[in-house]
């Protein structure tokens, strides 16, 4: 079901969901492609510094490591959903944050970090439109504080 179709649905706590933030598949794989490129370069660099005659194997190892990791955790990471209601932000594994307890909302690569007044930090990962996610959370936070 698309995020815009979720408007008006009920959260598990019974509140009306204003917006849902889901991990984006294309963003997930793009991030893993970047991680693979970095792992490949690092593997080759380490082997080169060790004077290994088979430097190319660092690229194979880096690609394999990130590829297997990406495949293995994809179903879990892409299944995460954060729901925004008029008073709460609820996420996977029972995480929840009252909007009036949000201290900061900032972007980190393709993720959005929500920091609470008590210092708890939550990541909403693999956002296709990170500025929109930040804007929605900031607007909700300001609405909850007024």
Buried (B, 14 or more C-beta within 10 A) or exposed (E): EEEEEBEEEEBEEEBEBBBBBBBBEEBBBBBBBEBBBEBBEBBBEBBEEEEEEEBEEBBEBBBBBBBEBBEEEBEEBBEBBBBBBEEBBBBBEEEBBEBEBBEEBEEEEBBBBBBBEEEEEBBBBBBBEBEEBBEBBBEBBEEBEE
